[in-house]
Amino acid sequence: MKVLVSGGGGFVMANFLRHWLEADPKHQAVAIDASPQDAVAQAYLAPVATRLQFILGDVTNPETWSKLPGDFDYVVHGAAVTPHAFTDKDGRRHEPERENPVRVINANIMGTARALDWARNLKSLKRFVYVSTGSVYVDDVPAQAKSFFPLPEDGYVGPTALYDVSKYSSELIALRFKQLYSLDLAIVRLSSVFGPMDRQTAARGTKNLCNYVTNAAAQGRALTADSDEAVGDYVYAPDVADGIRRLLLAPRAKVRHDAYNLAQGETSTVRDLVNLATKVVPSFRLEIVPAAQAEMQTVPDRKTGKWAAYDISRAAEDLDWRPRSLNATIADYIGWLRQNKQPEGRT
């Protein structure tokens, strides 16, 4: 089985590539990325490199797609620009959404359209998976504050930031291609992902609270924050990779929905994350300081909507997929960080 993966040099897609190729010695993969493979990606994918081809290409350029062979069984479109504000290693603040909004729109919307237009002509295509985000959901769900429930895929969509809008626009475009060309297509929406290969790249500068906690713990140092009450749904990148693989390979009759949440399915506070990290590194500690002095600045009053737990029952029922416990995955990631000594590069 051969898969084409766009954005293959990045974070989640690199995890998928390795998982896909390790799961079956007959599997093959071709990865497209706008940036050359860095040393971190080369090392991470080295165990499966003999069955992986890496192609340098811009997904918004038609020539990138026209030069590809037509023998793919599956397509995973994960290429995107994540334009969240960040501070680089030299202390410079960046706001990619404000600095270059057209780049975000071109990469995230036109890149998706190009991928779909190419894929619809593949004779052997079994399934196309579009990798979306939980950022398409609303910021606040008052009903969750009254009686909490994990956020389902239907009924609570409300993108606001340019990244969110571009990803949801691409979802709608993908679903229209599905209708027009009878494509076997499904969408995954990811919660806050942490794990191996999360690093600063040309397309991604941000990291979530779980990555702050695990990186600091792995480095054996204290972490300063303005609060320990902020929440999120944090899921491990290798578990997400397994969910995407299961979605690709699931029989058509089992894929009963257009969209699937791939998430932990539970709400965790910063304090919860710290407690789990402390089990691995007992000396690790969180220090609460004024926001201006904090390495990790949070928004603790966001407790519902896209910030809290996602409903993962669809993926459990249709794909027989469930993430491992945070206790296990945080320990695994801290171990990986210690072994690989990966630089963080941004905040």
C-alpha positions in Angstrom: 0.0 0.0 0.0 1.4 3.4 -1.0 0.4 6.7 0.6 1.1 10.3 -0.5 1.6 12.6 2.5 1.7 16.4 2.1 3.5 18.3 4.9 5.6 15.2 5.5 8.5 17.1 7.0 6.5 18.6 9.8 5.2 17.5 13.2 2.2 15.3 13.0 2.8 14.1 9.5 6.3 12.9 10.3 4.8 10.9 13.1 2.3 9.4 10.7 4.9 8.5 8.1 7.0 6.6 10.6 4.0 4.9 12.1 2.6 3.9 8.7 5.9 2.4 7.5 6.6 0.6 10.8 3.1 -0.9 10.9 3.6 -3.0 7.8 6.8 -3.8 5.9 4.9 -3.7 2.6 3.8 -0.1 3.1 5.5 2.6 1.1 5.2 6.4 1.3 6.0 9.6 -0.6 6.2 12.8 1.4 5.9 16.3 0.0 7.1 19.4 1.9 8.0 23.0 1.0 11.1 22.8 3.2 14.0 20.4 2.9 14.2 17.7 5.6 16.1 19.0 8.6 18.5 16.9 10.7 15.7 16.2 13.2 13.4 14.8 10.6 16.1 12.8 8.9 17.1 11.1 12.2 13.5 10.4 13.2 12.6 8.8 9.8 15.9 7.0 9.4 14.5 3.6 10.5 12.0 3.7 7.6 14.0 5.7 5.1 14.3 2.8 2.5 10.6 2.9 1.9 10.1 6.6 2.0 10.7 9.1 -0.8 10.9 12.8 0.1 10.0 15.4 -2.5 10.6 19.1 -2.1 7.6 21.0 -3.4 5.0 23.7 -2.8 1.5 22.3 -2.6 0.0 25.5 -4.1 2.0 24.9 -7.3 0.2 22.7 -9.9 3.6 21.4 -11.1 4.3 19.9 -7.7 1.3 17.6 -8.3 1.5 17.0 -12.0 5.0 15.5 -11.6 3.9 12.9 -9.2 3.2 9.3 -10.2 -0.4 8.1 -10.3 0.0 4.8 -8.4 -1.1 6.0 -4.9 -3.6 4.0 -2.9 -4.1 6.7 -0.2 -3.6 10.5 0.3 -3.1 12.2 3.6 -3.2 16.0 3.1 -1.6 17.6 6.2 0.4 20.5 4.7 -0.6 23.7 6.3 0.8 26.9 7.8 0.0 27.3 11.5 0.2 31.1 11.9 0.0 31.4 15.7 2.1 34.1 17.3 5.4 33.0 18.8 8.7 34.3 20.1 11.8 32.8 18.4 15.0 31.7 20.0 16.4 35.2 19.6 13.6 36.8 21.5 11.8 38.3 18.4 8.0 38.2 18.5 6.2 37.0 15.3 2.6 37.2 14.3 2.4 35.2 11.0 -1.4 35.8 10.6 -0.9 39.5 10.7 2.4 39.7 8.8 1.4 37.6 5.8 -2.3 36.6 5.8 -2.3 35.7 2.1 0.4 33.1 2.7 -1.9 31.4 5.2 -4.8 31.4 2.8 -2.8 30.2 -0.2 -1.1 27.3 1.7 -4.2 26.2 3.7 -6.9 26.6 1.1 -5.4 26.6 -2.3 -2.9 23.9 -1.2 -5.9 21.7 -0.3 -7.7 22.5 -3.5 -4.7 21.5 -5.6 -4.3 18.3 -3.6 -8.0 17.4 -4.2 -7.9 18.3 -7.8 -4.9 16.0 -8.3 -6.3 13.2 -6.2 -9.6 13.0 -8.0 -7.9 11.6 -11.1 -6.0 8.8 -9.3 -7.3 5.5 -10.7 -6.2 3.5 -7.6 -7.2 5.9 -4.9 -8.9 4.1 -2.0 -9.2 7.1 0.5 -8.3 10.7 0.9 -7.9 12.0 4.5 -7.9 15.7 5.2 -6.1 16.7 8.4 -8.0 19.5 10.1 -8.1 20.9 13.6 -10.2 21.4 16.6 -9.6 25.1 16.1 -12.6 25.1 13.8 -14.8 24.8 16.9 -16.3 27.7 18.9 -14.5 29.3 21.7 -17.2 28.9 24.3 -20.1 26.6 24.9 -22.2 27.8 27.8 -24.1 24.5 28.0 -20.8 22.8 28.9 -20.3 25.1 31.9 -23.7 24.0 33.2 -23.3 20.3 32.7 -20.1 19.3 31.0 -20.0 17.0 28.0 -17.1 16.4 25.5 -17.4 18.4 22.3 -18.9 16.4 19.4 -18.1 16.8 15.7 -21.5 18.3 14.8 -23.1 21.5 16.0 -20.3 23.6 17.5 -18.3 24.9 14.6 -17.4 28.5 14.7 -13.9 29.4 13.4 -12.6 32.9 14.2 -8.8 33.2 13.6 -7.5 33.0 10.0 -6.0 29.6 10.6 -9.3 28.3 11.9 -11.2 29.9 9.0 -8.8 28.5 6.4 -9.0 25.0 7.8 -12.8 24.9 8.0 -13.0 26.4 4.5 -10.8 23.5 3.3 -13.1 21.0 5.0 -16.0 22.4 3.1 -14.1 22.3 -0.2 -13.0 18.7 0.5 -16.6 17.7 1.1 -17.7 19.3 -2.1 -15.0 17.4 -4.0 -16.3 14.3 -2.3 -19.8 15.0 -3.7 -18.7 16.0 -7.1 -16.3 13.2 -7.8 -17.6 10.4 -5.5 -14.3 10.5 -3.6 -13.8 8.3 -0.6 -12.8 11.1 1.7 -12.8 11.7 5.5 -11.7 14.5 7.8 -9.9 14.3 11.1 -10.0 17.1 13.6 -7.1 17.1 16.0 -7.0 18.5 19.5 -3.8 19.9 21.0 -1.1 17.5 19.9 2.2 16.9 21.7 5.1 14.6 21.1 8.2 13.8 19.0 9.1 16.1 16.2 7.3 19.2 17.6 9.8 21.9 16.7 10.0 25.3 15.0 9.7 25.1 11.3 8.9 27.5 8.4 5.2 26.5 8.7 4.9 26.1 12.5 6.2 28.3 15.3 3.9 27.6 18.2 3.6 24.9 20.9 0.9 24.0 23.4 1.0 23.9 27.2 1.7 20.2 27.4 4.8 20.7 25.3 6.0 23.5 27.7 5.6 21.2 30.6 7.2 18.1 29.1 10.2 20.0 27.7 10.9 21.7 30.9 10.6 18.4 32.8 12.9 16.6 30.4 15.5 19.4 30.8 15.3 19.0 34.6 14.4 22.7 35.2 11.6 24.6 36.7 8.8 26.1 34.5 7.3 29.5 35.3 3.7 30.2 34.4 1.0 32.7 35.3 -1.5 30.1 36.3 -1.9 26.3 36.7 -5.7 26.4 35.9 -5.7 26.7 32.1 -7.2 23.6 30.3 -6.8 21.7 27.1 -7.4 18.3 25.5 -3.8 16.9 24.9 -3.2 13.9 22.7 0.1 12.2 21.8 1.3 12.5 18.2 2.0 8.8 17.7 -1.6 8.0 18.8 -2.9 10.5 16.3 -0.8 8.8 13.7 -2.4 5.5 14.6 -5.9 7.0 14.3 -5.1 8.3 10.8 -3.7 4.9 9.7 -6.9 3.2 11.0 -9.1 5.7 9.1 -7.2 5.0 5.9 -7.5 1.3 6.2 -11.0 1.0 7.6 -13.6 -0.7 5.3 -15.9 1.8 3.6 -18.9 0.5 5.5 -17.2 1.4 8.8 -16.5 5.0 7.9 -19.9 6.3 8.6 -19.1 10.0 9.1 -17.4 12.8 7.3 -15.4 14.0 10.3 -13.7 12.4 13.2 -12.2 13.9 16.4 -8.8 12.5 17.2 -8.1 13.7 20.7 -7.5 12.5 24.3 -11.2 12.9 25.1 -10.5 14.5 28.5 -9.9 17.9 29.9 -6.5 18.4 31.7 -5.4 21.5 33.6 -1.8 22.7 33.7 -1.6 21.3 37.2 -2.7 17.9 35.9 0.1 17.9 33.4 2.6 19.0 35.9 1.5 16.2 38.3 2.0 13.6 35.5 5.4 15.0 34.6 6.5 14.9 38.2 5.9 11.2 38.3 8.6 10.9 35.7 10.9 13.7 37.0 10.2 14.1 40.7 12.3 17.2 41.0 10.3 19.0 38.3 8.3 22.0 39.6 6.0 24.7 38.4 6.4 28.2 39.7 3.5 30.7 39.5 4.7 34.2 38.7 3.3 37.4 37.3 2.4 37.0 33.6 5.1 39.4 32.4 7.7 37.2 34.0 6.2 33.8 33.0 7.8 31.6 30.4 4.4 30.0 29.8 1.5 32.5 29.6 -2.0 31.1 29.7 -5.6 32.0 29.5 -7.2 30.2 32.5 -10.7 31.4 32.0 -11.2 29.4 28.8 -12.9 26.2 30.0 -15.3 25.1 27.3 -15.6 24.8 23.5 -12.4 24.1 21.6 -10.3 24.4 24.8 -11.9 21.5 26.6 -12.4 17.8 25.9 -13.5 16.5 22.5 -15.9 13.6 22.0 -13.9 10.7 20.5 -16.8 8.1 20.5 -17.0 8.2 16.6 -13.4 7.1 16.3 -13.8 4.5 19.0 -16.8 3.0 17.4 -15.9 3.2 13.7 -12.1 2.8 13.8 -11.6 0.9 17.1 -9.3 3.7 18.1 -8.5 5.0 21.5 -5.5 7.0 22.7 -3.2 5.7 25.4 -3.4 7.3 28.9 -1.7 10.7 29.4 0.2 9.1 32.2 1.8 6.7 29.7 2.3 9.2 26.8 3.8 12.0 28.9 6.3 9.5 30.3 7.1 8.3 26.8 7.6 11.8 25.4 9.8 12.9 28.3 11.9 9.8 27.6 12.1 10.7 23.9 13.1 14.2 24.7 15.9 13.1 27.0 17.2 10.7 24.5 17.1 13.1 21.5 17.9 16.4 23.3 15.7 18.2 20.8 15.9 22.0 21.0 12.7 23.9 21.6 13.4 27.0 19.5 10.3 29.0 20.3 7.7 30.0 22.9 
